[in-house]
Amino acid sequence: MVILILMIPIAGALGLLALWGFMWALKSHQFEDMQGNAERILHDEDDAD
């Protein structure tokens, strides 16, 4: 039972850390232009010549 006193706050802190990371990614526009990023890998840079 004593371990729950330790584990519950740790789980809460990790959850808040994950939420903070997700909110940071949203604010820094990490999820913009998902289709362009998916197609960019398929094109060679050497083909531009």
Secondary structure, 3 states (H helix, E strand, C coil): CHHHHHHHHHHHHHHHHHHHHHHHHHHCCCCCCHHHHHHHCCCCHHHHC
